[in-house]
């Protein structure tokens, strides 16, 4: 749908180009944005991940995703990419595809914090504080693993923003969207 049907519809009805676009994902869709760009480099020349889980094939991440999907409604994680040993997990793992993104020259924006509150949490729901910090602190390790893999592969076209505090919530993602907007526009209009 995202690589064929939607681009065709947007090109036909809105005159949006089928190539040279950007894709941005947050939380679990952060990794999906990077994977879309890895396998469709002409379509997505810009990809951003905000607080993404970028190493889903790692055992700890597989377990965390399994628990999260059960908690979210009893969903079976094996319906996503098969059993944990299925090669599809690695095919959809940004850490494993970092070299592909580096070779493609895709412009990347990667944001994640280690958890904790800042001024952005002033009006946040206090009942969500523990979850927001826990999720962000779980995500940061995979973002740093992605950064290491990307740089080791010779990647040079990325912004990595790992502030000293911040959590898994819209206040932080909204701030990042505003920060990345000029970079995204310059890339897709370039």
Secondary structure, DSSP 4 states (H G I P E B T S, - for coil): -TTTHHHHHHHHHH---SSSEEEEEETHHHHHHHHHHHH-TTTEEEEEEES----TTSHHHHHHHHHHHHHTTS--THHHHSSTTSTHHHHT-TTTTHHHHHHHT-EEEEE---B---GGGTTS-GGGHHHHHHHHHHHHHHHHHHHHHHHHTT--SEEEE--SSB-SSHHHHHHHHHHHHHHHHHHHH-
